Amino acid sequence: MVRTVAEESHPADRFSRRLRGALRRDAKRLLTPGPSTVPMLMLGPQVPDDAQVQQVLDLCMRVGEIQLSSGESVDEVTATMLRLANAAGLPAVDVDITFTSITMCCHRGNAATPVTSMRLVRYRALDLSRLAETDKIVLDLEAGKLDVRAASAAVSEVVKARHPYPRWVATFGWAGLAASIALLLGGGAITAAAAFVTTAVIDRIGRVLNRLGVASFFQQTLGGLLVTVSTIGLIALGFFPADARPSYIVAAGITVLLSGLSVVSTVQDALTGYYLTSAARIVEIALLSAGLLTGVVVGLKFGFAVQVSIEVSGDLPSSAAQFSLSTLAGATSAMFYAIAGYTPLRSLPVAGAVGGASWAVYGALTQFTEVGNVTATGVAALVVGLAAGLLRRGGNTPPMVITLAGVTPLLPGLAAYQGFYQLAVEGVAEGLVTVTLALATGLALAAGVALGEFLTRPRRRAEERPAEERPVEDKPAEEKPVESAVEPQAAVDESQ
C-alpha cells in the first residue's frame, strides 16, 4: 500500500521514526566495546617455561656442587652460578650456599610462582682436572658455543669421567711433595727418600680407610701417628747418618696432611661476608688439625717411652746454594701437589713457576732481610694471589690450581711440628705460643692470596652484570616506561 504525502508528514509518524532511530543508535553504542581505560600491567620478567627453568637450575646446581666440593670459595661459586643462570636466560635468581648445601631460587614476578631447588654436597674430592673442565663448560655456554642441554650433557660426562691419572700417580705426587719439602727445609737425600717412602705408605693406608668410611679426624690422627712412629723406627734402626735431620720427615708429612685443608677458602669466605660457611670451614680445619696434633703427640710419647726422640732441627741454612736448592724444591713441590690433585699436564709448568716464585720471595725476605716469617709469608702469598688473578683473564690454568699449588711451599709444617714437640716435651705454655705462630702464618698465607686475587679481579661493566646487580637510573617515575623494568630476553633466547 502506498502512503500519501499527507500521511508521511503526519507529526505522529515523524516522532515514531525519530524515536526508533534514537533507540537503535543508543543500543548500538551500548553494545559496541570501547577502548580500555586501565593500562596493561607488566607482571614480571619474561622467563622460559617451567621445564627450561628446571633445566637451567639443575645445571647451575651441579656446577656449583663440583666447585664447592673442590674447595672453591663461596663467593666464587656464587658468582659462577649467577653468571651461568644469566647466560642461560634466568636473570632474576638468588643463590644461598652453606658448607653442605646449595639453594637456588628463580623469581618470576607476579606472573608465576618462584622455582626453588636445593642440592646437598655430600663429598669432598680434590680433582682439579674436573674443576678445569667445568670452568671451560661455563665459558663455552657464556660464549654461545653450547646451549643449556649440551652444557648439561657435558657436565654429566665430567662427573662420570674417571680421574685422568691412575691412583698410584696421585700417591707418587703426595710422596714427591713430601720429598721436595724435606729438601726445601735443608734435608739431605736420605731424609728426602725416607719422607717419600713414608708418605707413600701413609697415602695408601689413608685410601683404604677412606673406602671403609673412616672419619677424616681419625685419618688425620693415624697419619700423624704413622709419620712420627715410622721416623722413630728409622732412627732406632740407625738408618740416618749423624748429620741427618729426621725431624724434617715429620715436618714434610705434616705439610702434606695440612695441604688438604681449605685455609685459603676459609679466609676468603670470611672476607667476602659468608660467615656461616667460613665458620663451618674453621670447625673442619680445627677438628682435622686437632687430629693431626693428637697423632704426632702420641707418636712422640711413644718415642720417649722407647728412649728415642725426634728433636726439632735448627733454622734453615742461609747460603746461596741452599737458597737456589730450596727455590727449585719449592717449584717441584708445587708441581707434585698439582699431580696429586689430578691437574691437567698443561698446568704443571705454571704451577711450578708460581711455587718457585713464592718460595723465592719468602726466602729472600727471611734470609736476606729482617722481615719476620709471618710478614714474609703474607708477601709471598700476595704474589701467588696476583699470579692467580692475572692468569685468570687469559690463561688456560684455573686459578684454583695456581692458588693451591703456589701456597704449598709456604705451609708452616716445620713450625707446626715444633709446636707439637713443645706441647709433648716442654709444656703447654711454650707449645701454644709456637702453635699460635703457625696459625698466624696460615692466616697470613690465606689473607695474602685473597688480597692478590681481589686486586687483579676484573671489574665488569654495568651491562655485563646480572640484572639484579645493575644500578637503577635516577629518573622520575612517570618518565620510566613499564617495560624498562623487565630484562630483555631476545638475545639470550636466540643464543639457545
C-alpha positions in Angstrom: 0.0 0.0 0.0 1.3 3.5 -1.0 1.2 6.2 1.6 0.3 9.8 0.5 2.4 12.8 1.2 -0.1 13.9 3.9 0.2 10.7 5.8 4.1 10.7 5.7 4.2 14.3 7.0 1.9 13.4 9.9 3.6 14.6 13.2 2.9 11.2 14.9 4.8 9.3 12.2 7.7 11.6 12.3 8.0 11.3 16.1 7.8 7.5 15.8 10.6 7.3 13.3 12.9 9.6 15.3 12.3 7.6 18.5 13.1 4.3 16.7 16.3 5.8 15.3 17.4 7.1 18.6 16.8 3.8 20.3 18.8 1.9 17.6 21.7 4.3 18.0 21.7 4.0 21.8 21.6 0.2 21.6 24.4 0.1 19.0 26.6 2.4 21.2 26.0 0.3 24.3 26.8 -3.0 22.6 30.0 -1.7 20.8 33.1 -2.2 23.1 35.3 0.8 23.7 39.0 1.2 24.4 40.2 0.0 27.8 40.6 2.7 30.5 43.2 0.6 32.5 46.6 0.2 31.0 48.0 -3.4 30.8 50.4 -4.1 33.7 53.7 -6.0 33.2 53.6 -8.6 35.9 57.3 -9.6 36.0 60.4 -10.6 33.9 59.8 -12.8 30.9 61.3 -16.2 31.7 61.3 -19.6 29.9 58.7 -22.2 30.8 58.9 -24.5 33.8 60.9 -27.2 32.0 63.5 -24.7 30.9 63.7 -23.2 34.4 64.2 -26.6 36.0 66.9 -27.5 33.4 68.9 -24.3 34.0 68.6 -24.5 37.8 69.8 -28.1 37.7 72.8 -27.2 35.5 73.8 -24.3 37.8 73.4 -26.5 40.9 75.6 -29.3 39.5 78.3 -26.8 38.5 78.2 -25.2 42.0 78.4 -28.7 43.6 81.6 -29.5 41.6 83.2 -26.2 42.6 82.2 -26.3 46.2 83.4 -29.9 46.7 86.7 -29.0 45.1 87.4 -26.3 47.7 86.4 -23.2 45.9 85.3 -20.2 48.0 81.6 -19.5 48.3 82.0 -16.1 46.6 83.5 -17.7 43.5 80.8 -20.4 43.4 78.0 -17.9 43.8 79.4 -15.6 41.1 79.8 -18.6 38.7 76.2 -19.8 39.3 74.8 -16.3 38.7 76.8 -15.8 35.5 75.7 -19.2 34.3 72.0 -18.5 35.1 72.1 -15.1 33.4 73.7 -16.5 30.3 71.0 -19.3 30.2 68.1 -16.8 30.3 67.4 -16.5 34.1 68.5 -13.0 35.2 66.4 -12.9 38.4 67.9 -15.6 40.6 69.2 -15.9 44.2 71.9 -18.3 45.4 72.4 -19.4 49.0 75.3 -21.7 49.9 76.3 -23.3 53.2 79.1 -25.7 53.9 77.0 -28.7 52.9 74.1 -27.4 50.7 73.3 -25.2 47.8 69.9 -23.5 47.4 68.9 -21.6 44.2 65.6 -19.7 43.5 64.3 -18.3 40.3 62.0 -15.3 40.7 59.3 -14.9 38.1 57.5 -11.7 39.3 53.7 -11.8 39.8 53.1 -13.8 36.7 54.1 -17.2 38.2 55.4 -18.7 41.4 59.1 -18.8 42.0 61.0 -22.0 41.5 63.4 -23.2 44.2 65.9 -26.1 44.1 68.3 -27.4 46.7 71.2 -29.8 46.4 73.3 -31.4 49.2 77.1 -31.6 48.9 77.9 -34.9 50.4 81.6 -35.3 49.3 84.9 -33.5 49.2 87.2 -34.5 46.3 90.4 -32.9 45.1 90.2 -33.3 41.3 91.5 -30.1 39.7 91.0 -31.5 36.2 87.3 -31.8 36.9 87.3 -28.3 38.1 89.1 -27.1 34.9 86.7 -28.9 32.6 83.7 -27.4 34.4 85.2 -23.9 34.1 85.6 -24.5 30.4 81.9 -25.5 30.0 80.8 -22.4 31.8 82.9 -20.2 29.4 81.6 -22.0 26.4 78.0 -21.5 27.4 78.6 -17.8 28.0 80.3 -17.5 24.6 77.3 -19.2 22.9 79.2 -22.3 21.9 76.9 -24.5 24.0 73.2 -24.4 24.8 71.8 -25.5 28.1 71.1 -29.0 27.0 74.6 -29.5 25.6 76.2 -28.0 28.7 74.2 -30.3 31.0 75.3 -33.3 29.0 78.9 -32.1 29.2 78.7 -31.7 32.9 77.3 -35.2 33.2 80.3 -36.5 31.3 82.7 -34.6 33.5 81.1 -36.1 36.7 81.1 -39.7 35.3 84.6 -39.5 33.9 87.5 -41.2 35.7 90.5 -39.4 37.1 93.0 -38.5 34.3 95.7 -40.4 36.1 95.8 -43.8 37.9 95.7 -43.8 41.7 99.3 -44.7 42.0 100.2 -41.5 40.2 98.4 -39.4 42.8 100.3 -41.4 45.5 103.6 -40.6 43.7 102.6 -36.9 43.7 102.0 -36.9 47.5 105.2 -38.7 48.1 107.1 -36.4 45.8 105.6 -33.4 47.6 107.0 -34.7 51.0 110.4 -35.3 49.5 110.5 -31.8 48.0 109.5 -30.2 51.3 112.3 -32.2 53.0 114.8 -30.8 50.5 113.3 -27.3 50.8 113.9 -27.3 54.5 117.5 -28.3 54.2 117.4 -32.1 54.5 119.7 -34.4 52.5 118.9 -37.1 50.0 118.4 -39.8 52.7 115.9 -37.6 54.5 114.1 -36.9 51.3 114.0 -40.6 50.4 112.6 -41.5 53.8 110.0 -38.8 53.5 109.0 -40.1 50.1 108.5 -43.7 51.2 106.8 -42.8 54.5 104.3 -40.5 52.8 103.5 -43.1 50.1 102.7 -45.7 52.7 100.5 -43.3 54.6 98.6 -42.3 51.5 97.9 -45.9 50.6 96.6 -46.6 54.1 94.5 -43.5 54.0 92.8 -44.6 50.8 91.9 -47.9 52.4 90.5 -46.1 55.4 88.6 -43.8 53.1 86.9 -46.7 51.3 85.9 -48.1 54.7 84.2 -44.9 55.6 86.5 -43.9 58.4 86.1 -40.3 59.5 88.6 -37.7 58.4 89.5 -36.9 62.0 90.8 -40.5 62.6 92.6 -40.5 59.3 94.5 -37.3 60.3 95.3 -38.8 63.7 96.6 -42.0 62.1 98.6 -40.1 59.5 100.3 -38.0 62.2 101.0 -41.1 64.3 102.4 -43.1 61.4 104.8 -40.4 60.2 106.1 -40.0 63.7 106.4 -43.6 64.6 108.0 -44.6 61.3 110.6 -41.9 61.8 111.3 -43.2 65.3 111.7 -46.7 63.9 114.2 -45.5 61.3 116.2 -43.7 64.0 116.2 -46.8 66.2 117.5 -48.9 63.3 120.4 -46.4 62.6 119.1 -45.5 59.2 120.2 -41.9 59.4 123.8 -40.6 59.5 125.0 -38.3 62.2 124.3 -35.1 60.2 120.8 -36.0 59.1 117.7 -34.2 60.3 114.9 -36.7 60.9 112.6 -34.0 62.1 112.2 -32.8 58.5 110.5 -36.1 57.7 107.8 -35.4 60.3 107.6 -31.7 59.1 107.2 -32.9 55.5 104.5 -35.3 56.5 102.6 -32.6 58.4 102.9 -30.3 55.4 101.3 -33.0 53.2 98.5 -33.5 55.7 97.9 -29.8 56.1 97.8 -29.2 52.3 94.3 -30.8 52.2 92.8 -28.1 54.4 90.9 -25.3 52.8 92.6 -22.5 54.7 92.6 -20.0 51.8 88.9 -20.6 51.0 88.0 -20.1 54.7 89.6 -16.7 54.9 88.1 -15.7 51.5 84.6 -16.6 52.7 85.1 -14.5 55.9 86.4 -11.5 54.0 83.5 -11.6 51.5 80.8 -11.9 54.1 79.9 -15.6 54.0 80.4 -16.0 57.8 78.3 -19.2 58.2 80.3 -21.2 55.6 83.6 -19.7 56.9 82.7 -20.8 60.5 81.9 -24.3 59.2 85.3 -24.4 57.4 87.0 -23.2 60.6 85.4 -26.0 62.6 86.6 -28.6 60.0 90.1 -27.2 60.0 90.3 -27.1 63.8 89.0 -30.7 64.0 91.4 -32.1 61.5 94.3 -30.1 63.0 93.4 -31.5 66.4 93.5 -35.0 64.9 96.9 -34.3 63.4 98.2 -32.9 66.7 96.9 -35.9 68.6 98.7 -38.3 66.3 102.0 -36.5 66.4 102.0 -36.1 70.2 101.1 -39.7 70.8 103.9 -40.8 68.5 106.4 -38.5 70.3 105.2 -40.0 73.7 105.8 -43.5 72.2 109.3 -42.4 71.2 110.1 -41.1 74.7 108.9 -44.5 76.1 111.4 -46.4 73.9 114.0 -43.7 74.6 114.1 -42.3 71.0 113.3 -38.6 70.4 113.0 -36.6 67.3 114.4 -33.2 68.2 113.5 -30.2 66.2 116.2 -29.2 63.8 117.6 -25.7 63.7 116.9 -22.8 61.4 117.3 -23.1 57.6 120.8 -22.7 56.2 121.2 -19.3 54.6 123.8 -20.0 51.9 123.2 -19.1 48.3 123.5 -22.7 47.2 120.8 -23.7 49.7 118.6 -20.8 48.6 118.8 -22.0 45.0 118.1 -25.6 46.0 115.1 -24.5 48.1 113.7 -22.4 45.3 114.0 -25.4 42.9 112.4 -27.7 45.6 109.6 -25.2 46.0 108.8 -25.4 42.3 108.9 -29.2 42.3 106.7 -29.4 45.4 104.1 -27.2 43.7 104.2 -29.5 40.6 103.9 -32.6 42.7 100.9 -31.2 44.5 99.3 -30.4 41.2 99.9 -34.1 40.1 98.4 -35.3 43.3 95.3 -33.2 42.7 94.9 -34.6 39.1 95.8 -31.3 37.5 95.9 -31.3 33.6 99.5 -31.7 32.4 99.4 -28.3 30.6 99.1 -26.6 34.0 102.2 -28.2 35.6 104.7 -25.6 34.4 102.6 -22.7 35.5 102.1 -24.3 39.0 105.8 -24.9 39.3 106.7 -21.4 38.3 104.3 -19.9 40.8 105.5 -22.2 43.6 109.2 -21.4 42.9 108.4 -17.7 42.8 106.5 -17.7 46.1 109.3 -19.5 47.9 112.0 -17.3 46.3 110.1 -14.2 47.7 109.7 -15.8 51.1 113.3 -17.0 51.2 114.7 -13.6 50.1 112.7 -11.8 52.8 113.6 -14.2 55.6 117.3 -14.9 54.8 118.5 -11.5 53.4 116.3 -9.1 55.4 115.0 -8.8 58.9 111.3 -9.4 57.9 109.6 -11.9 60.2 108.2 -15.2 59.0 104.6 -14.2 59.2 105.1 -11.0 57.2 107.3 -12.8 54.6 104.6 -15.4 54.2 101.9 -12.8 53.6 104.0 -11.0 51.0 104.8 -14.3 49.2 101.2 -15.3 49.3 100.3 -11.9 47.8 102.5 -12.9 44.8 100.5 -16.2 44.5 97.2 -14.3 44.5 98.4 -11.8 41.9 99.5 -14.6 39.7 96.2 -16.4 40.0 94.2 -13.2 39.3 96.3 -12.3 36.3 96.3 -15.8 34.7 92.5 -15.9 35.3 92.0 -13.5 32.4 93.7 -15.2 29.5 95.3 -18.4 30.7 94.1 -22.0 30.4 95.1 -22.8 34.0 92.2 -22.5 36.6 93.0 -20.0 39.4 92.4 -22.7 42.0 95.3 -24.8 40.6 97.7 -21.8 40.9 96.5 -20.9 44.4 96.7 -24.4 45.9 100.0 -25.3 44.3 101.6 -21.9 44.8 101.0 -21.8 48.6 102.2 -25.4 49.2 105.8 -24.5 49.8 104.7 -21.8 52.3 102.7 -24.1 54.6 104.0 -24.0 58.2 104.8 -27.7 58.5 108.0 -27.2 60.4 106.5 -24.6 62.7 103.6 -26.8 63.4 105.9 -29.8 64.3 107.9 -27.5 66.6 104.8 -26.5 68.4 103.6 -30.2 68.7 107.0 -31.2 70.0 107.0 -28.4 72.6 103.5 -29.5 73.7 104.8 -33.0 74.3 108.1 -32.1 75.9 108.3 -28.5 77.2 104.7 -28.0 78.4 101.5 -26.3 77.2 102.6 -22.7 77.5 105.6 -23.0 75.2 103.8 -25.2 72.7 100.7 -22.9 72.5 102.9 -19.9 71.6 104.5 -21.8 68.7 101.3 -23.3 67.5 99.7 -19.8 67.6 102.6 -18.5 65.4 102.0 -21.4 63.0 98.3 -20.4 62.9 99.2 -16.8 62.3 101.4 -17.9 59.4 98.4 -19.8 57.9 96.2 -16.8 58.2 98.8 -14.5 56.6 99.0 -17.1 53.8 95.3 -17.0 53.1 94.9 -13.2 53.5 97.8 -12.6 51.1 96.2 -14.8 48.4 92.8 -13.2 48.9 94.2 -9.7 48.6 96.1 -10.6 45.5 93.1 -12.1 43.8 91.0 -9.1 44.8 93.4 -6.6 43.3 93.5 -8.4 40.0 89.8 -9.3 39.8 88.3 -8.0 36.5 85.8 -5.3 37.0 82.6 -6.0 35.0 80.8 -3.2 33.2 77.2 -2.4 34.1 75.8 -4.1 31.0 77.8 -7.3 31.8 76.3 -7.7 35.3 73.2 -9.7 36.1 70.0 -7.7 36.2 69.8 -7.7 40.0 73.3 -6.2 40.3 72.7 -3.2 37.9 72.2 0.2 39.4 68.8 1.9 38.9 68.9 5.2 37.0 67.7 8.2 38.8 64.7 9.2 36.6 61.2 10.4 37.6 58.7 7.6 37.9 56.5 9.0 35.2 59.3 9.1 32.7 60.1 5.4 33.0 58.2 3.1 30.7 56.9 -0.1 32.4 58.9 -2.3 30.0 62.2 -0.8 31.3 61.9 -2.9 34.5 61.9 -6.1 32.5 65.2 -7.6 31.3 65.0 -8.3 27.6 65.5 -12.0 26.7 65.5 -11.9 22.9 69.3 -12.1 22.6 69.5 -14.9 25.2 66.8 -16.9 23.6 68.4 -16.6 20.2 71.7 -18.0 21.6 69.9 -21.1 22.8 
